[in-house]
Amino acid sequence: MKVSVGKEMSFAPGMVMTDFESKSLNRKFDAIVFSSGIAGQEGQVSVQKPSEVKKAEIKNIKVEKASGPDAYTVAELHEKSAST
């Protein structure tokens, strides 16, 4: 779609990624929103500013090892790959 310089636009909410590095643009962004597209005429959509974005809370999660003949932990796979 054609857009003129200075035109204000609203976008549908999207996934926010912080510290996003674009290899094709050779640039790092503090935060970038991957939106599904431009908001319709029915209403305005507010997009969070990078300063308003909260980082995901990191929690310690324990996952039981899968069972079966081909079940490995990451450490076991790494060890196995080093021996072959």
RAZILIN-V261672 format. One record per residue. N is the residue number from 0. PHI is phi in radians with two decimals (NA if undefined). PSI is psi in radians with two decimals (NA if undefined). D_CENTER is the distance of its C-alpha to the mean C-alpha in Angstrom with 2 decimals. Layout:
# RAZILIN-V261672
{{N	PHI	PSI	D_CENTER} {N	PHI	PSI	D_CENTER}}
This chain:
# RAZILIN-V261672
{{0	NA	2.56	25.13} {1	-1.50	2.41	27.16} {2	-2.37	2.42	26.36} {3	-1.58	2.63	28.71} {4	-1.06	2.34	27.90} {5	1.59	-0.16	27.69} {6	-1.23	2.36	26.95} {7	-1.52	2.40	24.78} {8	-2.33	2.69	22.18} {9	-2.11	2.50	20.11} {10	-2.15	2.69	16.96} {11	-1.13	2.59	15.80} {12	-0.99	2.66	13.21} {13	-2.61	-3.07	9.62} {14	-1.39	2.27	6.09} {15	-1.70	2.23	5.96} {16	-2.05	2.26	4.25} {17	-1.67	2.69	7.52} {18	0.90	0.81	9.66} {19	-1.45	2.23	8.09} {20	-1.92	2.12	11.00} {21	-1.69	1.97	12.31} {22	-1.23	-0.60	15.05} {23	-1.23	-0.55	16.76} {24	-1.64	-0.14	17.18} {25	0.93	0.88	17.85} {26	-2.61	2.56	16.12} {27	-1.96	2.32	13.70} {28	-1.87	2.43	12.24} {29	-1.06	-0.76	12.33} {30	-2.70	2.55	9.69} {31	-2.46	2.49	8.66} {32	-1.87	2.14	8.46} {33	-1.63	1.70	7.86} {34	-1.66	2.74	11.09} {35	-1.42	-0.14	13.38} {36	2.55	-2.99	16.16} {37	-1.31	2.43	19.00} {38	-1.19	2.55	20.48} {39	-1.25	3.06	23.90} {40	-1.24	-0.23	27.19} {41	-1.20	-0.49	27.55} {42	-3.00	2.89	25.71} {43	-1.53	2.56	23.46} {44	-1.97	2.28	19.84} {45	-1.55	2.37	18.78} {46	-1.97	2.32	15.55} {47	-1.21	2.47	14.71} {48	-1.38	2.67	15.61} {49	-0.92	-0.59	13.64} {50	-1.22	-0.31	16.58} {51	-1.65	-0.15	16.13} {52	-1.39	2.27	12.56} {53	-1.69	2.36	12.98} {54	-1.31	2.61	11.10} {55	-1.11	2.47	10.85} {56	-1.35	2.25	14.28} {57	-1.60	2.23	14.83} {58	-2.17	2.64	17.67} {59	-1.36	2.10	19.95} {60	-2.05	2.27	19.79} {61	-1.84	2.28	22.71} {62	-2.15	2.26	22.74} {63	-1.23	2.51	26.13} {64	-1.14	2.40	26.81} {65	-1.16	2.75	27.31} {66	-1.86	2.81	30.92} {67	2.17	2.94	32.60} {68	-1.19	-0.43	33.86} {69	-1.91	0.42	30.53} {70	-1.64	2.16	28.56} {71	-2.37	2.68	27.42} {72	-1.48	2.91	25.37} {73	-1.05	-0.73	23.06} {74	-1.07	-0.73	25.92} {75	-1.15	-0.70	28.45} {76	-1.11	-0.74	26.63} {77	-1.10	-0.79	26.36} {78	-1.08	-0.75	30.03} {79	-1.13	-0.69	31.05} {80	-1.19	-0.53	29.44} {81	-1.27	-0.48	31.29} {82	-1.53	-0.13	34.57} {83	-1.82	NA	34.46}}
